[in-house]
Amino acid sequence: TSSQYIMDEATWSTVRAILNQPAFNTPIPICVSELRIQSSEQLSGYVDDFNAMCHSKIPDYDAESGQWVTRTTNNPASCLRYLLTSRHGLNSPFSEEKMDDAALIEWHQFCTDQGFGFNYVCDTEETLWSRLTQIAAAGRAGVTCDNDGLYGVAIDRKGLEPVQVFTPRNSWGLSISRDFFKLPHALRVKFVNEDNEFAQDEGFVYADGYDKTTATDIVEWDFPGKTSWKEIWRHGRYYLARTKLRPISISLSTDWEWRLCRRGDLVGVASDVLMNVFGTARVQRLAYAIDGSLLWVGRERDTPIGDDGLPLIPVGVELDDSIEFSDPAPARYGMSIRNSAGRPIVYEIQPQYGETSARLLFTNTITRAQIPPLQGLATVSILGDEYAEYLVANITPGDNASADLTLIPYAPEIMDADQGEIPPWEPPIHLDVVSAKKLPTPVVTQLRSDESVLIRSASGGTIPRIAAWWKMDLGAGITGLTFQIQATSQATNESVYGFSQTGEDFIAVQGVTEGEVYVVRIRAINPAGLTSDWSTPIRHKVIGRTTPPPAPSDVFLNG
């Protein structure tokens, strides 16, 4: 038809209907938001951006009732547990019986006390273990399955006590590896700032000694799930301290004794490889004081009984190996003996200076709870250095109930990095008894830089030097010292160094300039690398060849 009111053909392009039911239905519960808005010239079609404040409403531990109750929370412990036990994390989630609730509850309280939270939008695909690691890192922990295959965490924190001790008597193949790195001046962190309406923000976490005007080596860093700058700054300082104070790792193999420890546990390590002990052994006999003499007993059933009907308390032990004691006499020695629960107990012992002995007496009276067991594992060293403390980082089971362990330094100072400066890292090596006492400070008695200390170069010229004479109270046992001299130019603030041995009369440093003023000081270094304090700085002007020759003497005229 040619009528403008009648259409011969038409195309139906869109059909819309409203059904009073959810827009979609999934087997996994999903939190959705509905938006009803009237279209206008400013808004038509669909909404590009839609922002909302979201919270996780999941099972959270309630300390009062002792139950996991569903409520709003961002505690990392609750998030990790929910991810493992719900369809949101796994198609076939684990049952609650597979959770190490004792460890998770302990971690929950730790995160609450520290103010740690996890605020993260999971909008990308990720493996389950990677997501669990992200959540655990937000609470300074690591995911473990060591406790009977249950999912739990190992918390990095202070206040741990050793649960096991490893020595050459119960381990083998100890090796040390170290990472050599340059600590960055600052961490540059991008994050969503909850204090700025959750807008993208950026901040810097500076290492000690640096600020925005001096930091040049800056590393990009990320803390998933952190939206509070206060938390990010604390975690940044924690990671800087951990990098600085845990540069080494120890690997060792052991038999079934590894079962006493788990990932994250604190253990003691004493070994001649670390050079931190004078000897390791096992307790062979116990000594009892009876009528002014010592009775050495090697069997528990032979333990003497006191007047009160109770076994006597021993006053010393006999080891199955001898210990050599070194001078100087002021040093204090200690002995660690592992008890029946695997935990070390430290005793101060009476050293027999300059002798070798397997029989050691306690300095102080011990309690009944401190009685060492026969065949107990023992280590002897300077009091307080009986073993080095390490955390179990990894356990790899082997054949015949053995295992390979990877250990990292404990360094509890890491936890205080957000409260002050990070201390320097100290190698866990104590070569000899000198490490237990401070080296005396040398005293400079004379400085020279005139023609008397010049040396001749290969070309026939002369090279100026600063020579120093010193005195030092070398006590008994202090031998093999090296002396170091430092001369710092007052004009350029650059330093040059020189070394000498104890047998030489003086110590000299080259590379100085005639006529310039230097600040000179010296110090002593023992074979273990322990240094004395620097001597009192002395300002000295280099004379070199500038001194005029002496006036001629015995001059006479002949003829």
Beta strands, then each sheet from edge to edge (+ up, - down):
strand 1: 57-62
strand 2: 67-72
strand 3: 141-144
strand 4: 152-155
strand 5: 164-166
strand 6: 171-178
strand 7: 186-193
strand 8: 199-206
strand 9: 218-221
strand 10: 248-254
strand 11: 266-269
strand 12: 279-290
strand 13: 293-297
strand 14: 316-324
strand 15: 333-338
strand 16: 344-349
strand 17: 356-361
strand 18: 377-382
strand 19: 388-397
strand 20: 403-409
strand 21: 443-448
strand 22: 455-456
strand 23: 462-463
strand 24: 466-471
strand 25: 482-489
strand 26: 495-501
strand 27: 507-509
strand 28: 517-525
strand 29: 538-541
sheet 1: 1+ 2-
sheet 2: 3+ 4-
sheet 3: 5+ 11+ 19- 20+ 10- 6+
sheet 4: 8+ 7- 9-
sheet 5: 13+ 12- 14+ 17-
sheet 6: 13+ 12- 18+ 15- 16+
sheet 7: 21+ 24- 27+
sheet 8: 22+ 23-
sheet 9: 26+ 25- 28+ 29-
end
